[in-house]
Amino acid sequence: MPLVSQPEQVAAIYTHAAERGLCLANFCTANRYTTESILRSAYEFGCEHGLKDVPVVVSVTANYPIEPQLVSYTSLKNAALGMKALVNDVALLVAPDSPYAGLQVMLHLDHGQPEADEGLFDWAADRFATIMYDASAWPMAQNIAMTRRFVERMRGRVLVEGAVAEIAQAVDHADAPLTTPEDAERFFNETGVSLIVPDLGTEHRSTAVAARYDGDRARAIQARIGSRMVLHGSSSLPDSDLGRLPSDGIVKVNVWTVFERIGGQAVARDVLQELPRILPVDELRALYKAGVIGRQVLEAASGTPQLDSLREERRRDVWQAAVVARMKFFLEQYGYGNWTPV
């Protein structure tokens, strides 16, 4: 199945998801490992539950200063080339001869910057399902005016997601007021966006559960605009909050930080376990002498490095196994078991 990008088809998937009581998974990526993990998780979940046409959102930022994912996508550190690489990767992975061909894959440009990403918007609009236009750094009235102009510019080309408020960064320990139902309704009505990102108490880039998601506030906003909300900063949520999100009016959930955390930790554990077969004996002896490793590691040394332990695909497979398992857990929690084809 080709990438889903036509606005009418994208809107139908979002509406159907809300009606079926599930949140669409908006999994972020900054490299091909993660991109394939996203598709693999949706494919495996569909196979395990007998589901067809499983929808999933592959999401990236471009020149977003907090996390420029497309800049990181290739070693060339160029967001435009990163965007083209992502589109090519996904197109290849959902080609007719791929196991992932039956997925409904939607690309999303997250935190589109009004100035820094200007050169990317038109190219993305012809290939992506949604664009989040992020003018949340400006005062509300200016945010609304800027977002409304962007919606008008993109009408009929791509669905637009707007940011009512800037989501706090965990490192800032910000204590900003949550989005009020009045502000959410005003922003939604005056901008004409299809989806909104309110501040519901979560934090971006949280590596530990630290924030408090306010479900009451979400439901109060839902009562005014329906299930049109996108939750950012979901890595700061405890697992116990995940299952309630669809009924709170959340139709899409962004996730990234937790994947980097558990994937990186899985690779670190594997490298430590394989260290006797990765480093030469003389280096291991030096590390032992410096007190970095224990005698057990030194005694397990194989004499010379072993190719199987050195190969990059080993780290890829270790990383993907951990991340795919977590992605499938999220799909379960988001209500994907309720999915039926549109």
C-alpha positions in Angstrom: 0.0 0.0 0.0 1.5 3.4 -1.0 2.0 6.1 1.6 -1.3 7.6 2.8 -1.1 11.4 2.1 -4.4 12.5 0.6 -6.1 14.8 3.1 -9.5 13.2 2.8 -8.1 9.7 3.3 -6.0 10.9 6.3 -9.0 12.6 7.9 -11.1 9.4 7.5 -8.4 7.4 9.3 -8.3 9.8 12.2 -12.1 10.0 12.4 -12.4 6.2 12.3 -9.7 5.8 15.0 -11.6 8.1 17.3 -14.9 6.3 16.6 -13.2 2.9 17.3 -11.8 4.2 20.6 -8.1 4.2 19.8 -5.2 6.6 19.6 -3.1 6.6 16.5 0.6 5.9 17.3 2.8 8.7 16.2 6.3 7.1 16.7 9.2 9.4 16.0 12.4 8.5 14.2 15.8 9.9 13.7 17.4 7.0 11.7 16.6 4.1 9.5 16.7 1.6 12.5 13.8 3.4 14.1 11.9 3.9 10.9 11.9 0.1 10.2 11.1 -0.6 13.9 7.9 1.5 13.6 6.7 -0.5 10.6 7.8 -3.8 12.0 5.9 -3.2 15.3 2.7 -2.3 13.4 3.1 -5.3 11.1 3.7 -7.8 13.9 0.9 -6.4 16.0 -1.5 -6.8 13.1 -0.4 -10.3 12.4 -0.7 -11.3 16.1 -4.2 -9.8 16.4 -5.5 -10.7 12.9 -5.8 -7.0 11.9 -5.6 -5.6 8.3 -4.7 -2.1 7.1 -3.1 -1.2 10.4 -2.4 2.6 10.5 0.7 4.1 12.0 2.3 7.5 11.9 6.1 7.9 11.2 7.0 11.2 12.6 10.1 13.5 12.4 11.2 17.0 13.3 13.4 19.0 10.9 15.1 22.0 12.3 13.3 22.0 15.7 16.1 23.2 18.0 15.2 20.8 20.9 15.5 17.7 18.7 16.3 18.1 15.0 15.6 14.5 13.9 15.9 14.9 10.1 19.2 16.7 10.6 20.4 13.5 12.4 18.9 11.1 9.8 22.1 11.1 7.7 25.6 11.9 8.6 25.4 14.9 6.2 23.4 16.8 8.9 21.1 18.3 6.4 17.3 18.3 7.1 16.2 18.5 3.5 18.3 15.5 2.6 17.2 13.7 5.7 13.6 14.2 4.7 14.2 12.8 1.2 16.1 9.8 2.8 13.1 9.2 5.1 10.6 9.2 2.3 12.7 6.9 0.2 13.2 4.5 3.1 9.5 4.3 3.9 8.6 4.0 0.2 11.0 1.1 -0.1 9.8 -0.6 3.0 6.1 -0.5 2.0 6.6 -1.5 -1.6 4.4 -4.3 -2.9 7.0 -7.0 -2.3 7.5 -6.0 1.3 5.8 -7.6 4.4 4.9 -4.1 5.4 2.9 -3.4 2.2 -0.4 -3.8 3.9 0.1 -1.1 6.5 -1.5 2.4 6.2 1.6 4.5 6.8 1.3 8.2 7.3 4.3 10.6 7.5 4.1 13.5 9.9 6.4 16.6 10.1 6.5 17.5 13.8 7.2 20.9 15.3 7.5 22.6 12.0 9.3 25.8 12.6 7.8 28.9 11.0 11.2 30.3 9.9 13.8 27.5 10.0 11.6 24.9 8.2 10.1 27.3 5.6 12.0 25.6 2.8 10.7 22.2 3.6 6.9 22.8 4.0 5.9 22.7 0.4 7.9 19.6 -0.4 6.5 17.8 2.6 2.9 18.9 1.9 3.0 16.8 -1.3 4.2 13.6 0.5 3.3 13.8 4.2 -0.1 13.2 5.8 0.1 15.9 8.4 2.3 18.8 9.4 2.4 20.3 12.9 2.9 24.0 12.5 4.5 25.1 15.8 4.1 28.8 16.5 3.7 28.2 20.2 6.7 30.4 21.1 4.7 33.4 20.0 1.9 35.0 22.1 -1.5 33.4 21.6 -3.0 36.0 19.3 0.1 35.9 17.0 0.2 32.1 17.2 -3.4 31.9 16.0 -2.8 34.4 13.2 0.3 32.6 12.0 -1.3 29.2 12.2 -4.4 30.3 10.4 -2.4 31.6 7.5 -0.5 28.3 7.3 -3.8 26.3 7.3 -5.1 28.5 4.4 -1.8 28.0 2.5 -2.0 24.2 2.9 -5.7 23.7 2.4 -6.4 20.7 0.2 -2.7 19.6 0.3 -2.1 18.3 3.8 -3.8 18.3 7.2 -2.4 20.8 9.7 -1.8 20.2 13.4 -1.4 23.3 15.6 0.3 23.9 18.9 -1.9 25.8 21.4 1.0 25.9 23.9 4.6 25.1 24.2 5.2 21.7 26.0 7.7 22.0 28.8 11.2 20.4 28.5 11.9 18.1 31.4 15.3 19.7 32.0 13.6 23.1 32.5 11.4 21.9 35.3 8.9 24.4 34.0 5.7 25.0 35.8 3.6 26.6 33.1 -0.2 26.7 33.4 -2.0 24.0 31.5 -4.0 24.8 28.4 -7.5 26.0 29.3 -10.6 24.6 27.6 -11.4 28.2 26.5 -8.0 28.7 24.9 -8.1 25.2 23.2 -11.6 26.0 21.7 -10.5 29.4 20.6 -7.4 28.1 18.9 -9.2 25.3 17.2 -12.0 27.5 15.9 -10.0 30.5 14.8 -7.1 28.6 13.1 -9.1 25.9 11.3 -6.5 23.2 12.2 -7.5 19.6 12.1 -5.7 18.7 15.3 -4.4 20.6 18.3 -1.5 20.1 20.8 -2.5 21.4 24.2 -0.4 21.4 27.3 -1.8 18.7 29.6 1.1 18.5 32.0 3.5 16.2 30.2 7.1 16.9 29.4 9.3 16.6 26.4 12.6 14.6 26.6 11.7 13.1 29.9 13.9 10.2 30.8 12.0 9.3 33.9 8.4 9.5 35.0 8.2 13.0 36.4 5.1 14.8 35.0 1.5 14.5 35.8 -0.9 14.1 32.9 -4.2 15.9 33.6 -7.0 13.7 32.2 -9.7 15.9 33.6 -8.4 18.9 31.6 -8.2 16.7 28.5 -11.8 15.7 28.9 -12.9 19.3 29.4 -11.3 20.2 26.1 -12.8 17.1 24.4 -16.2 18.3 25.5 -15.7 21.5 23.5 -13.9 20.3 20.3 -14.2 16.5 20.2 -11.4 14.0 19.9 -9.0 16.3 18.1 -6.0 16.3 20.6 -2.5 15.1 20.1 -0.5 14.3 23.2 3.2 15.3 23.2 5.7 14.4 25.9 4.1 11.0 26.5 7.4 9.4 27.6 6.9 11.2 30.9 3.7 9.2 31.5 3.4 6.1 33.7 2.1 3.0 31.9 -1.1 3.2 34.0 -2.2 6.4 32.2 -1.9 5.0 28.7 -5.1 3.0 28.4 -7.2 6.0 29.4 -6.0 8.3 26.6 -8.5 7.4 23.9 -11.5 8.1 26.1 -9.9 11.4 27.1 -10.2 12.7 23.6 -6.6 12.0 22.6 -6.6 10.8 18.9 -2.8 10.6 18.4 0.1 10.1 20.8 3.7 11.2 20.1 6.5 9.0 21.4 10.2 9.2 21.0 12.4 9.6 24.1 11.4 6.2 25.7 12.6 4.4 22.5 16.0 6.1 22.7 16.3 5.3 26.3 15.4 1.6 26.2 17.2 1.0 22.9 20.4 2.7 24.1 20.3 0.7 27.3 19.8 -2.6 25.5 22.8 -1.9 23.3 24.9 -0.9 26.3 24.1 -4.1 28.1 24.9 -6.2 25.0 28.2 -4.4 24.5 29.2 -4.9 28.1 28.4 -8.6 27.8 30.3 -8.9 24.5 33.3 -6.8 25.6 35.6 -9.7 26.0 35.0 -10.5 22.3 35.0 -6.9 21.0 38.3 -5.4 22.4 41.8 -6.8 22.0 43.3 -8.5 25.0 45.9 -5.7 25.6 43.1 -3.1 25.8 41.2 -5.3 28.2 44.2 -5.6 30.4 44.7 -1.9 30.4 41.0 -1.4 31.4 41.4 -4.0 34.1 44.5 -2.3 35.4 42.7 1.1 35.4 39.8 -0.5 37.4 37.3 0.0 34.6 36.5 -3.7 34.3 36.7 -6.7 36.6 38.8 -9.8 36.3 35.8 -11.8 35.1 35.7 -9.8 31.9 39.4 -10.1 31.3 39.4 -13.9 31.9 36.5 -14.2 29.3 38.6 -12.6 26.6 38.7 -14.6 23.4 42.2 -13.6 22.5 41.2 -11.6 19.4 38.0 -9.7 18.5 35.2 -11.7 17.1 33.4 -10.5 14.0 30.0 -11.6 15.2 30.3 -9.4 18.2 31.7 -6.4 16.3 29.1 -6.2 13.5 26.8 -3.2 13.4 23.8 -5.4 12.5 24.1 -7.1 15.9 23.6 -3.7 17.6 20.8 -2.9 15.2 19.0 -6.2 16.0 19.5 -5.7 19.8 18.2 -2.1 19.6 15.2 -3.0 17.4 14.2 -6.0 19.6 13.9 -3.8 22.6 12.2 -0.9 20.8 9.7 -3.0 18.8 8.6 -4.8 22.0 7.9 -1.4 23.6 6.1 -0.1 20.5 3.8 -3.1 20.4 3.1 -2.5 24.1 2.0 1.0 23.2 -0.2 -0.2 20.4 -2.0 -2.5 22.8 -2.5 0.3 25.3 -3.7 2.8 22.7 -6.5 0.4 21.8 -5.2 -0.9 18.5 -7.0 -4.2 19.1 -10.2 -2.3 18.3 -9.0 -1.4 14.8 -11.1 -2.3 11.8 -10.4 -1.2 8.2 -11.9 2.1 7.2 
